[in-house]
Amino acid sequence: MTETTPSPAVLVERRGHVMIVTLNRPEARNAINEAVWLGAGEALAEAERDVEVRVVVITGAGDQSFCAGADLKALSRGERIAPEDPVKLAWGFAGIVSHCISKPLIAAVNGTALGGGTEITLACDLAIAADSASFGLPEVKRGILAGAGGAFRLVQQLPRKIGMEMLLTGDPITAARALELGLVNAVVPREGLLDAALALAGRIAVNAPLSVQASKRIALGIADGRIASDDAGWAQTRQESGTVMRSQDAREGPLAFAEKRAPVWKGC
């Protein structure tokens, strides 16, 4: 009897000038562990180096979840989900959220995108969603906060009061509502999702690559691999995360969730 070789945590495929990066842990709702972080981050680094790659599509395996955020089960076992290498750590959650490359990123959201899944979507330049997809930052319901850029990017990319409502209630929205708000560019049936993302990528890839890349850098203020206007948001996120994660409520939220009961908040 031979052992089955485990599937790679991230699949990378080329379709002409388009690189498709697939988070490949459908059994864990594509939750992020260290292998996914490294695989996705290395794919984006390769895309930036390779002149033949003009657009990157990021999607999830299966038809249930785009990404369920951090792999809490791995964390509970004492496993790392972030690499020790400081350069790769600086790529941000999933190897994506603060990994600024000049090649356009398109999220092809194939299912639920809650927590880290929404934060990956916010980090992409464009997004196509399956009609079954949903988006939200439920961290406040668990006594934690959206530490992968969501706490500041959501209110930047949506009407301020709508973004604040989502951020402070933790309630999700449907793909149709995300389209109304401009969080995604299009909503399509699940079976046509990748084709729709590739069609959008193709409309970009036919253009002059240096012009596209320069336009993205200007639009987002990318210089030396970072967006300077995001620096304050990341700094405050780190500071506030440290305070929140040391609180009793940060322990109570996940415990209550695991025990399937309402949390009892202490505010400390």
C-alpha positions as CSV (number, residue, x, y, z in Angstrom):
1,M,0.0,0.0,0.0
2,T,1.4,3.4,-1.0
3,E,0.9,6.6,0.8
4,T,-1.0,9.3,-1.0
5,T,1.0,12.4,-1.7
6,P,-0.8,15.4,-0.2
7,S,-2.0,18.1,-2.6
8,P,-0.1,21.3,-2.7
9,A,-1.6,24.0,-0.4
10,V,-1.5,26.4,-3.4
11,L,-1.9,25.6,-7.1
12,V,-0.3,27.8,-9.7
13,E,-1.3,27.7,-13.3
14,R,-0.6,29.7,-16.4
15,R,-3.2,30.7,-19.1
16,G,-1.2,32.7,-21.6
17,H,-0.2,35.9,-19.8
18,V,-2.4,35.2,-16.8
19,M,-1.3,33.4,-13.7
20,I,-4.0,31.6,-11.7
21,V,-3.3,31.2,-8.0
22,T,-5.7,28.8,-6.2
23,L,-5.8,28.4,-2.4
24,N,-6.1,24.6,-2.3
25,R,-7.4,23.5,1.1
26,P,-11.1,22.9,0.4
27,E,-11.3,20.5,3.3
28,A,-10.4,23.4,5.6
29,R,-12.5,26.0,3.7
30,N,-9.2,27.3,2.2
31,A,-8.1,28.6,5.7
32,I,-4.7,30.1,5.8
33,N,-1.8,28.1,7.3
34,E,1.9,28.6,6.7
35,A,2.0,26.5,3.6
36,V,-0.7,28.7,1.9
37,W,1.0,31.9,3.1
38,L,4.3,30.8,1.5
39,G,2.7,29.3,-1.6
40,A,0.6,32.3,-2.5
41,G,3.3,34.8,-1.5
42,E,5.9,33.1,-3.6
43,A,3.5,32.9,-6.6
44,L,3.0,36.7,-6.4
45,A,6.8,37.3,-6.2
46,E,7.2,35.1,-9.2
47,A,4.5,37.0,-11.1
48,E,6.2,40.3,-10.4
49,R,9.6,38.9,-11.7
50,D,8.2,37.2,-14.8
51,V,7.7,39.6,-17.7
52,E,5.3,37.1,-19.3
53,V,2.8,37.4,-16.5
54,R,0.5,40.4,-16.9
55,V,-2.4,39.6,-14.6
56,V,-2.9,37.4,-11.6
57,V,-6.2,35.7,-10.7
58,I,-6.6,34.5,-7.1
59,T,-9.3,32.0,-6.3
60,G,-10.2,29.2,-3.9
61,A,-10.6,25.5,-4.5
62,G,-14.1,23.9,-4.2
63,D,-17.5,25.7,-4.3
64,Q,-18.0,26.4,-0.6
65,S,-15.4,28.9,0.5
66,F,-13.0,31.4,-1.1
67,C,-11.1,31.6,2.2
68,A,-12.3,31.2,5.8
69,G,-9.4,33.3,7.2
70,A,-6.7,32.0,9.5
71,D,-6.6,28.3,10.3
72,L,-7.7,28.4,13.9
73,K,-7.3,24.6,14.3
74,A,-3.7,24.9,13.2
75,L,-3.2,27.7,15.7
76,S,-4.9,25.6,18.5
77,R,-2.3,22.9,17.8
78,G,0.5,25.4,18.3
79,E,1.3,25.5,14.6
80,R,2.5,28.7,12.9
81,I,0.4,30.2,10.2
82,A,3.0,33.0,9.4
83,P,6.6,32.3,8.2
84,E,9.6,33.3,10.4
85,D,11.5,34.8,7.4
86,P,10.9,38.6,7.9
87,V,10.7,39.3,4.1
88,K,8.0,36.7,3.7
89,L,6.3,37.8,6.9
90,A,6.1,41.3,5.4
91,W,3.9,39.9,2.5
92,G,1.1,40.0,5.1
93,F,-1.7,37.6,5.8
94,A,-1.9,34.8,3.2
95,G,1.2,36.1,1.5
96,I,-1.1,38.6,-0.2
97,V,-2.6,41.5,1.8
98,S,0.4,43.7,2.1
99,H,2.3,42.2,-0.9
100,C,2.3,45.1,-3.3
101,I,3.1,44.0,-6.8
102,S,2.7,46.0,-10.1
103,K,0.7,43.2,-11.8
104,P,-3.0,43.6,-11.4
105,L,-4.7,41.2,-9.0
106,I,-8.2,39.9,-9.6
107,A,-10.1,38.0,-6.9
108,A,-12.3,35.2,-8.2
109,V,-14.5,34.7,-5.1
110,N,-16.0,31.2,-5.4
111,G,-17.8,31.1,-2.0
112,T,-17.9,32.5,1.4
113,A,-15.2,35.2,2.0
114,L,-15.5,36.0,5.7
115,G,-12.7,37.5,7.8
116,G,-9.5,36.9,5.9
117,G,-11.3,36.1,2.8
118,T,-12.8,39.5,2.6
119,E,-9.4,41.0,3.5
120,I,-7.8,39.2,0.5
121,T,-10.6,40.6,-1.7
122,L,-9.9,44.1,-0.4
123,A,-6.2,43.7,-1.2
124,C,-7.0,42.8,-4.9
125,D,-7.5,45.4,-7.6
126,L,-10.6,43.9,-9.1
127,A,-13.0,41.1,-8.0
128,I,-15.5,38.8,-9.6
129,A,-17.9,36.9,-7.3
130,A,-20.0,33.8,-7.6
131,D,-23.6,34.4,-6.9
132,S,-23.3,32.2,-3.8
133,A,-20.5,34.3,-2.3
134,S,-20.8,36.4,0.8
135,F,-18.5,38.9,2.4
136,G,-18.0,40.2,6.0
137,L,-15.6,40.9,8.8
138,P,-17.1,39.0,11.8
139,E,-14.1,39.5,14.1
140,V,-16.0,41.7,16.5
141,K,-18.4,38.8,17.2
142,R,-15.4,36.8,18.4
143,G,-13.7,39.5,20.6
144,I,-10.9,40.1,18.1
145,L,-10.4,42.5,15.2
146,A,-9.8,42.5,11.4
147,G,-6.0,42.7,11.5
148,A,-5.2,42.0,7.9
149,G,-6.1,45.3,6.5
150,G,-9.9,45.0,6.7
151,A,-10.3,47.5,9.6
152,F,-9.1,50.4,7.4
153,R,-9.6,49.1,3.8
154,L,-13.3,48.4,4.2
155,V,-14.2,52.0,4.9
156,Q,-11.9,53.2,2.2
157,Q,-13.5,51.0,-0.5
158,L,-17.1,51.3,0.5
159,P,-19.3,54.2,1.4
160,R,-18.1,55.2,4.9
161,K,-21.3,54.5,6.8
162,I,-21.9,51.2,5.1
163,G,-18.3,50.1,5.8
164,M,-18.7,51.2,9.4
165,E,-21.9,49.2,9.7
166,M,-20.2,46.0,8.4
167,L,-17.1,46.6,10.6
168,L,-19.0,47.3,13.8
169,T,-21.8,44.8,13.5
170,G,-19.8,42.0,12.0
171,D,-22.8,41.1,9.8
172,P,-22.1,39.7,6.3
173,I,-23.5,40.8,3.0
174,T,-24.4,38.9,-0.1
175,A,-22.6,38.9,-3.4
176,A,-25.5,41.0,-4.9
177,R,-25.1,43.6,-2.2
178,A,-21.4,43.6,-2.7
179,L,-21.9,44.4,-6.3
180,E,-24.3,47.3,-5.5
181,L,-21.7,48.7,-3.1
182,G,-18.8,48.4,-5.6
183,L,-16.9,45.8,-3.5
184,V,-16.9,43.5,-6.6
185,N,-17.0,44.3,-10.3
186,A,-19.4,41.5,-11.3
187,V,-21.5,38.6,-10.0
188,V,-21.8,35.5,-12.1
189,P,-23.1,31.9,-11.7
190,R,-20.5,29.7,-9.8
191,E,-19.9,27.6,-12.9
192,G,-18.9,30.6,-14.9
193,L,-16.7,32.3,-12.3
194,L,-13.2,31.4,-13.6
195,D,-14.2,32.1,-17.2
196,A,-15.5,35.6,-16.2
197,A,-12.3,36.3,-14.2
198,L,-10.2,35.2,-17.1
199,A,-12.2,37.3,-19.5
200,L,-11.6,40.4,-17.4
201,A,-7.9,39.4,-17.1
202,G,-7.8,39.1,-20.9
203,R,-9.1,42.6,-21.4
204,I,-6.2,43.9,-19.3
205,A,-3.5,41.5,-20.7
206,V,-4.0,42.8,-24.3
207,N,-2.9,46.3,-23.2
208,A,0.7,47.5,-23.0
209,P,2.1,45.8,-19.8
210,L,4.4,48.6,-18.7
211,S,1.5,51.1,-19.1
212,V,-0.8,48.9,-17.0
213,Q,1.8,48.4,-14.3
214,A,2.7,52.1,-14.1
215,S,-1.0,53.0,-14.0
216,K,-1.6,50.6,-11.1
217,R,1.4,52.0,-9.2
218,I,0.2,55.6,-9.7
219,A,-3.4,54.8,-8.8
220,L,-2.4,53.1,-5.5
221,G,0.7,55.1,-4.7
222,I,3.0,52.0,-4.9
223,A,6.7,52.8,-4.5
224,D,9.5,50.4,-3.5
225,G,7.0,47.6,-3.0
226,R,4.7,49.4,-0.5
227,I,1.8,51.8,-0.4
228,A,2.9,54.7,1.8
229,S,-0.7,55.8,2.5
230,D,-1.4,52.4,4.2
231,D,1.5,52.7,6.7
232,A,-0.5,54.5,9.3
233,G,-3.4,52.0,9.0
234,W,-1.0,49.0,9.4
235,A,0.8,50.7,12.4
236,Q,-2.4,51.4,14.2
237,T,-3.7,47.9,13.4
238,R,-0.6,46.3,15.0
239,Q,-1.0,48.5,18.1
240,E,-4.7,47.9,18.6
241,S,-4.3,44.2,17.8
242,G,-1.8,43.8,20.6
243,T,-4.2,45.4,23.1
244,V,-7.3,43.5,22.0
245,M,-5.5,40.1,21.7
246,R,-4.3,40.4,25.3
247,S,-7.9,40.9,26.6
248,Q,-10.2,38.5,28.4
249,D,-12.7,39.1,25.7
250,A,-10.3,37.8,23.0
251,R,-10.2,34.5,24.9
252,E,-13.9,34.5,25.6
253,G,-15.0,35.0,22.0
254,P,-13.4,31.9,20.5
255,L,-14.3,29.8,23.5
256,A,-18.0,30.8,23.3
257,F,-17.9,30.0,19.6
258,A,-16.5,26.6,20.2
259,E,-19.0,25.9,23.0
260,K,-21.9,27.2,20.8
261,R,-23.1,29.8,23.3
262,A,-23.4,33.5,23.5
263,P,-20.2,35.2,24.7
264,V,-20.2,37.0,28.0
265,W,-18.1,40.2,27.3
266,K,-16.2,41.9,30.1
267,G,-14.8,44.8,28.2
268,C,-11.3,44.0,29.4
